[in-house]
Amino acid sequence: MTNNRAVLVAVLAALLLSACVGMGQKSDSFQTSNKQLASGIKIYEDGDYQAALVALNNAEEMGLRDKHDQVLVHKYLAFIHCVSGREKQCHEEFREALELDPTFDLTPAEAGHPIWGPVFRVEKAKFTK
């Protein structure tokens, strides 16, 4: 029940935020997208990957100005796809992050993860040739 409630809250928040963007509040949309990113990361850290997926995708769709924030979205989406058994999407998200910033790297702890570490290394190798 808690997971369903979190997904519902994330979806409702996204709808409300989308309405604000549609009303021409462009500068507010960037602040909102940053809040959505922070929320998505927190939800991910709490282990609710489905709700985090919604929040992170919403943050990306709202438009993040900072390249670092854009890379973060793709990193966390990659993590979610990898742990959910969606290896192709995991590769795609890491590739997107590296296209934005070819110097992007994982922390040593992240790079050592048995699921996404090898996927990241494959994609990173494509950018270091």
TORPA-4810 file (N, C-alpha, C, O; in nm, 3 decimals):
<nodes>
NODE_1_0.082_-0.120_0.000_0.000_0.000_0.000_0.086_0.126_0.000_0.053_0.224_-0.067_M
NODE_2_0.196_0.123_0.074_0.283_0.240_0.082_0.342_0.273_-0.054_0.350_0.390_-0.091_T
NODE_3_0.385_0.171_-0.130_0.441_0.195_-0.264_0.338_0.257_-0.356_0.369_0.350_-0.431_N
NODE_4_0.215_0.208_-0.352_0.109_0.264_-0.435_0.082_0.409_-0.398_0.060_0.493_-0.485_N
NODE_5_0.084_0.438_-0.270_0.060_0.575_-0.225_0.172_0.666_-0.273_0.146_0.778_-0.316_R
NODE_6_0.297_0.620_-0.265_0.411_0.702_-0.310_0.404_0.728_-0.460_0.432_0.839_-0.505_A
NODE_7_0.366_0.626_-0.537_0.352_0.644_-0.681_0.241_0.744_-0.710_0.256_0.832_-0.794_V
NODE_8_0.130_0.730_-0.641_0.017_0.821_-0.660_0.058_0.965_-0.626_0.024_1.058_-0.700_L
NODE_9_0.129_0.983_-0.517_0.174_1.117_-0.478_0.268_1.173_-0.584_0.256_1.290_-0.621_V
NODE_10_0.361_1.091_-0.633_0.456_1.137_-0.735_0.383_1.176_-0.863_0.415_1.278_-0.925_A
NODE_11_0.285_1.097_-0.903_0.210_1.126_-1.025_0.128_1.254_-1.007_0.126_1.339_-1.096_V
NODE_12_0.060_1.268_-0.895_-0.018_1.389_-0.870_0.070_1.512_-0.864_0.034_1.617_-0.917_L
NODE_13_0.185_1.500_-0.800_0.279_1.613_-0.795_0.325_1.649_-0.935_0.335_1.767_-0.968_A
NODE_14_0.352_1.550_-1.016_0.396_1.576_-1.154_0.287_1.648_-1.233_0.316_1.740_-1.309_A
NODE_15_0.163_1.605_-1.214_0.053_1.671_-1.284_0.038_1.816_-1.242_0.019_1.904_-1.325_L
NODE_16_0.047_1.841_-1.113_0.039_1.978_-1.064_0.155_2.063_-1.116_0.136_2.178_-1.155_L
NODE_17_0.273_2.005_-1.116_0.389_2.078_-1.165_0.379_2.104_-1.314_0.419_2.211_-1.362_L
NODE_18_0.326_2.009_-1.388_0.309_2.027_-1.532_0.212_2.141_-1.561_0.230_2.215_-1.657_S
NODE_19_0.110_2.154_-1.478_0.013_2.263_-1.496_0.081_2.398_-1.479_0.052_2.492_-1.552_A
NODE_20_0.171_2.407_-1.383_0.244_2.533_-1.362_0.332_2.565_-1.482_0.340_2.681_-1.525_C
NODE_21_0.397_2.466_-1.535_0.483_2.487_-1.652_0.398_2.533_-1.769_0.437_2.623_-1.843_V
NODE_22_0.282_2.472_-1.786_0.194_2.508_-1.896_0.140_2.649_-1.885_0.092_2.705_-1.984_G
NODE_23_0.146_2.708_-1.770_0.096_2.844_-1.750_0.203_2.948_-1.776_0.184_3.066_-1.746_M
NODE_24_0.315_2.906_-1.831_0.418_3.000_-1.871_0.512_3.042_-1.761_0.579_3.145_-1.775_G
NODE_25_0.520_2.970_-1.655_0.610_3.006_-1.546_0.743_2.934_-1.567_0.777_2.842_-1.493_Q
NODE_26_0.817_2.978_-1.670_0.938_2.911_-1.712_1.045_2.906_-1.603_1.101_2.800_-1.578_K
NODE_27_1.073_3.018_-1.538_1.178_3.017_-1.436_1.139_2.928_-1.318_1.224_2.862_-1.259_S
NODE_28_1.012_2.927_-1.284_0.966_2.839_-1.178_0.979_2.693_-1.217_1.002_2.608_-1.132_D
NODE_29_0.965_2.664_-1.347_0.974_2.525_-1.390_1.113_2.468_-1.367_1.128_2.349_-1.338_S
NODE_30_1.215_2.552_-1.379_1.350_2.503_-1.354_1.370_2.475_-1.206_1.433_2.375_-1.170_F
NODE_31_1.317_2.561_-1.120_1.325_2.534_-0.976_1.246_2.409_-0.942_1.290_2.328_-0.860_Q
NODE_32_1.132_2.394_-1.004_1.048_2.278_-0.981_1.116_2.151_-1.028_1.110_2.048_-0.961_T
NODE_33_1.182_2.158_-1.144_1.251_2.039_-1.194_1.364_1.999_-1.101_1.390_1.880_-1.082_S
NODE_34_1.432_2.096_-1.042_1.539_2.065_-0.946_1.481_2.002_-0.820_1.541_1.910_-0.763_N
NODE_35_1.365_2.051_-0.776_1.299_1.990_-0.660_1.255_1.848_-0.693_1.264_1.757_-0.610_K
NODE_36_1.207_1.829_-0.815_1.163_1.697_-0.858_1.282_1.601_-0.863_1.270_1.484_-0.826_Q
NODE_37_1.397_1.651_-0.908_1.520_1.569_-0.911_1.558_1.528_-0.769_1.583_1.410_-0.744_L
NODE_38_1.561_1.624_-0.679_1.596_1.593_-0.539_1.497_1.493_-0.480_1.537_1.401_-0.408_A
NODE_39_1.371_1.511_-0.510_1.268_1.419_-0.461_1.289_1.280_-0.519_1.278_1.180_-0.448_S
NODE_40_1.319_1.273_-0.650_1.342_1.144_-0.714_1.460_1.070_-0.653_1.454_0.948_-0.633_G
NODE_41_1.567_1.143_-0.624_1.684_1.080_-0.563_1.651_1.030_-0.422_1.691_0.920_-0.384_I
NODE_42_1.578_1.110_-0.346_1.538_1.069_-0.210_1.448_0.945_-0.215_1.465_0.852_-0.136_K
NODE_43_1.354_0.945_-0.308_1.265_0.830_-0.321_1.344_0.706_-0.361_1.318_0.597_-0.312_I
NODE_44_1.442_0.724_-0.451_1.530_0.613_-0.490_1.604_0.559_-0.367_1.608_0.439_-0.343_Y
NODE_45_1.662_0.650_-0.290_1.738_0.610_-0.171_1.649_0.539_-0.069_1.697_0.456_0.008_E
NODE_46_1.520_0.571_-0.069_1.425_0.504_0.019_1.382_0.368_-0.035_1.312_0.293_0.033_D
NODE_47_1.425_0.336_-0.158_1.399_0.204_-0.215_1.273_0.190_-0.296_1.238_0.079_-0.335_G
NODE_48_1.203_0.298_-0.322_1.080_0.291_-0.402_1.115_0.326_-0.546_1.098_0.440_-0.590_D
NODE_49_1.165_0.227_-0.619_1.220_0.252_-0.752_1.115_0.295_-0.854_1.146_0.375_-0.943_Y
NODE_50_0.994_0.244_-0.844_0.890_0.283_-0.939_0.854_0.431_-0.924_0.844_0.503_-1.024_Q
NODE_51_0.836_0.475_-0.802_0.804_0.617_-0.778_0.924_0.705_-0.814_0.906_0.815_-0.866_A
NODE_52_1.045_0.657_-0.788_1.165_0.733_-0.824_1.175_0.747_-0.975_1.213_0.852_-1.025_A
NODE_53_1.141_0.642_-1.047_1.144_0.645_-1.193_1.051_0.754_-1.245_1.087_0.830_-1.336_L
NODE_54_0.933_0.763_-1.189_0.835_0.865_-1.228_0.891_1.005_-1.198_0.888_1.092_-1.284_V
NODE_55_0.941_1.025_-1.077_0.991_1.156_-1.037_1.111_1.199_-1.121_1.119_1.315_-1.162_A
NODE_56_1.204_1.107_-1.146_1.323_1.141_-1.224_1.288_1.172_-1.369_1.341_1.266_-1.428_L
NODE_57_1.198_1.094_-1.426_1.154_1.123_-1.564_1.084_1.257_-1.571_1.100_1.331_-1.668_N
NODE_58_1.005_1.289_-1.469_0.938_1.419_-1.465_1.039_1.532_-1.457_1.023_1.634_-1.524_N
NODE_59_1.141_1.516_-1.375_1.244_1.619_-1.362_1.311_1.644_-1.497_1.335_1.758_-1.535_A
NODE_60_1.339_1.536_-1.568_1.402_1.549_-1.700_1.309_1.619_-1.799_1.352_1.707_-1.873_E
NODE_61_1.183_1.582_-1.799_1.086_1.641_-1.892_1.062_1.789_-1.863_1.034_1.866_-1.954_E
NODE_62_1.073_1.828_-1.737_1.052_1.968_-1.700_1.167_2.056_-1.745_1.151_2.177_-1.761_M
NODE_63_1.282_1.996_-1.764_1.398_2.071_-1.811_1.492_2.112_-1.700_1.462_2.203_-1.622_G
NODE_64_1.604_2.046_-1.693_1.707_2.081_-1.596_1.814_2.162_-1.667_1.866_2.119_-1.771_L
NODE_65_1.847_2.278_-1.614_1.946_2.366_-1.678_2.088_2.313_-1.664_2.165_2.316_-1.760_R
NODE_66_2.121_2.266_-1.547_2.258_2.226_-1.517_2.288_2.088_-1.575_2.214_1.992_-1.554_D
NODE_67_2.398_2.079_-1.648_2.437_1.953_-1.710_2.461_1.844_-1.604_2.426_1.728_-1.625_K
NODE_68_2.519_1.883_-1.491_2.542_1.788_-1.382_2.409_1.726_-1.336_2.403_1.605_-1.311_H
NODE_69_2.305_1.807_-1.325_2.174_1.756_-1.285_2.117_1.661_-1.391_2.057_1.560_-1.357_D
NODE_70_2.137_1.695_-1.517_2.092_1.608_-1.626_2.163_1.473_-1.618_2.101_1.368_-1.637_Q
NODE_71_2.292_1.475_-1.591_2.370_1.352_-1.578_2.319_1.270_-1.460_2.306_1.148_-1.469_V
NODE_72_2.290_1.338_-1.349_2.237_1.267_-1.231_2.108_1.192_-1.262_2.090_1.078_-1.219_L
NODE_73_2.020_1.257_-1.337_1.894_1.191_-1.374_1.925_1.059_-1.446_1.869_0.955_-1.412_V
NODE_74_2.013_1.066_-1.545_2.043_0.946_-1.622_2.115_0.840_-1.539_2.093_0.721_-1.558_H
NODE_75_2.200_0.884_-1.447_2.269_0.788_-1.360_2.169_0.711_-1.275_2.173_0.588_-1.269_K
NODE_76_2.078_0.784_-1.210_1.981_0.716_-1.124_1.881_0.633_-1.205_1.838_0.527_-1.160_Y
NODE_77_1.845_0.680_-1.322_1.758_0.598_-1.408_1.830_0.470_-1.448_1.769_0.363_-1.453_L
NODE_78_1.959_0.481_-1.477_2.037_0.361_-1.511_2.038_0.264_-1.393_2.017_0.144_-1.412_A
NODE_79_2.062_0.315_-1.274_2.062_0.229_-1.156_1.929_0.155_-1.143_1.926_0.035_-1.119_F
NODE_80_1.820_0.229_-1.159_1.686_0.169_-1.145_1.664_0.061_-1.251_1.617_-0.048_-1.220_I
NODE_81_1.699_0.093_-1.375_1.681_-0.007_-1.481_1.766_-0.130_-1.457_1.721_-0.243_-1.479_H
NODE_82_1.889_-0.110_-1.413_1.978_-0.224_-1.388_1.923_-0.316_-1.279_1.915_-0.437_-1.298_C
NODE_83_1.885_-0.258_-1.166_1.837_-0.342_-1.056_1.700_-0.401_-1.086_1.657_-0.495_-1.019_V
NODE_84_1.631_-0.347_-1.185_1.500_-0.400_-1.225_1.511_-0.500_-1.338_1.409_-0.547_-1.390_S
NODE_85_1.634_-0.533_-1.378_1.654_-0.633_-1.482_1.637_-0.582_-1.624_1.623_-0.661_-1.717_G
NODE_86_1.639_-0.452_-1.641_1.624_-0.393_-1.774_1.761_-0.344_-1.823_1.788_-0.224_-1.825_R
NODE_87_1.845_-0.440_-1.861_1.984_-0.409_-1.894_1.997_-0.317_-2.015_2.083_-0.229_-2.016_E
NODE_88_1.913_-0.335_-2.116_1.921_-0.249_-2.234_1.898_-0.103_-2.196_1.973_-0.015_-2.238_K
NODE_89_1.794_-0.078_-2.117_1.765_0.059_-2.075_1.875_0.113_-1.984_1.905_0.232_-1.986_Q
NODE_90_1.935_0.025_-1.904_2.046_0.065_-1.818_2.162_0.115_-1.904_2.218_0.221_-1.878_C
NODE_91_2.196_0.038_-2.008_2.301_0.081_-2.102_2.265_0.216_-2.163_2.350_0.306_-2.171_H
NODE_92_2.141_0.231_-2.206_2.098_0.355_-2.272_2.111_0.476_-2.179_2.154_0.583_-2.222_E
NODE_93_2.074_0.459_-2.053_2.081_0.572_-1.960_2.226_0.610_-1.930_2.258_0.729_-1.922_E
NODE_94_2.313_0.511_-1.913_2.454_0.544_-1.892_2.512_0.612_-2.017_2.593_0.704_-2.007_F
NODE_95_2.471_0.565_-2.133_2.518_0.626_-2.258_2.474_0.773_-2.266_2.551_0.861_-2.305_R
NODE_96_2.349_0.799_-2.229_2.297_0.937_-2.229_2.379_1.024_-2.134_2.414_1.138_-2.167_E
NODE_97_2.408_0.972_-2.016_2.488_1.048_-1.918_2.626_1.079_-1.974_2.675_1.190_-1.959_A
NODE_98_2.687_0.982_-2.039_2.821_1.000_-2.093_2.822_1.091_-2.216_2.920_1.160_-2.242_L
NODE_99_2.715_1.091_-2.290_2.704_1.185_-2.404_2.697_1.329_-2.353_2.752_1.420_-2.415_E
NODE_100_2.630_1.348_-2.241_2.623_1.481_-2.181_2.758_1.522_-2.122_2.799_1.638_-2.132_L
NODE_101_2.827_1.426_-2.061_2.956_1.453_-1.997_3.045_1.330_-2.009_3.038_1.239_-1.927_D
NODE_102_3.131_1.328_-2.112_3.219_1.212_-2.132_3.315_1.187_-2.016_3.373_1.078_-2.007_P
NODE_103_3.334_1.285_-1.928_3.422_1.265_-1.812_3.346_1.208_-1.692_3.407_1.178_-1.589_T
NODE_104_3.215_1.193_-1.705_3.134_1.140_-1.596_3.187_1.004_-1.552_3.222_0.919_-1.635_F
NODE_105_3.192_0.986_-1.422_3.235_0.858_-1.366_3.154_0.829_-1.241_3.097_0.920_-1.180_D
NODE_106_3.148_0.704_-1.205_3.081_0.665_-1.082_3.178_0.675_-0.966_3.300_0.672_-0.985_L
NODE_107_3.124_0.688_-0.846_3.210_0.682_-0.727_3.266_0.539_-0.718_3.210_0.448_-0.778_T
NODE_108_3.374_0.519_-0.644_3.427_0.383_-0.630_3.323_0.283_-0.578_3.318_0.169_-0.625_P
NODE_109_3.241_0.324_-0.484_3.138_0.234_-0.432_3.035_0.200_-0.539_2.995_0.084_-0.552_A
NODE_110_2.994_0.301_-0.617_2.897_0.276_-0.725_2.957_0.189_-0.833_2.892_0.098_-0.885_E
NODE_111_3.084_0.217_-0.869_3.149_0.142_-0.976_3.168_-0.005_-0.939_3.173_-0.091_-1.027_A
NODE_112_3.178_-0.033_-0.811_3.195_-0.171_-0.767_3.066_-0.250_-0.755_3.069_-0.367_-0.719_G
NODE_113_2.954_-0.186_-0.784_2.826_-0.256_-0.772_2.822_-0.371_-0.872_2.856_-0.352_-0.989_H
NODE_114_2.781_-0.490_-0.828_2.784_-0.607_-0.917_2.685_-0.604_-1.032_2.703_-0.676_-1.130_P
NODE_115_2.581_-0.523_-1.023_2.482_-0.521_-1.130_2.513_-0.410_-1.230_2.527_-0.437_-1.349_I
NODE_116_2.523_-0.286_-1.184_2.542_-0.177_-1.280_2.688_-0.143_-1.306_2.718_-0.077_-1.406_W
NODE_117_2.779_-0.186_-1.220_2.921_-0.157_-1.242_2.970_-0.207_-1.377_3.031_-0.131_-1.452_G
NODE_118_2.946_-0.335_-1.409_2.991_-0.386_-1.540_2.925_-0.316_-1.659_2.989_-0.295_-1.761_P
NODE_119_2.798_-0.281_-1.646_2.727_-0.212_-1.754_2.790_-0.075_-1.776_2.814_-0.035_-1.890_V
NODE_120_2.817_-0.005_-1.667_2.879_0.127_-1.680_3.016_0.116_-1.746_3.049_0.196_-1.834_F
NODE_121_3.095_0.018_-1.706_3.230_0.003_-1.764_3.224_-0.019_-1.916_3.308_0.034_-1.989_R
NODE_122_3.127_-0.095_-1.962_3.111_-0.117_-2.106_3.083_0.015_-2.177_3.145_0.045_-2.279_V
NODE_123_2.991_0.094_-2.123_2.955_0.222_-2.186_3.069_0.322_-2.174_3.097_0.396_-2.268_E
NODE_124_3.136_0.326_-2.059_3.246_0.420_-2.039_3.360_0.391_-2.137_3.425_0.483_-2.188_K
NODE_125_3.384_0.263_-2.164_3.492_0.225_-2.256_3.467_0.281_-2.397_3.562_0.311_-2.470_A
NODE_126_3.343_0.295_-2.434_3.308_0.350_-2.565_3.345_0.498_-2.576_3.363_0.549_-2.687_K
NODE_127_3.355_0.566_-2.464_3.386_0.708_-2.461_3.533_0.738_-2.436_3.575_0.853_-2.442_F
NODE_128_3.611_0.635_-2.408_3.752_0.656_-2.379_3.842_0.605_-2.490_3.965_0.605_-2.477_T
NODE_129_3.782_0.563_-2.599_3.861_0.512_-2.714_3.921_0.624_-2.792_3.990_0.600_-2.891_K
</nodes>
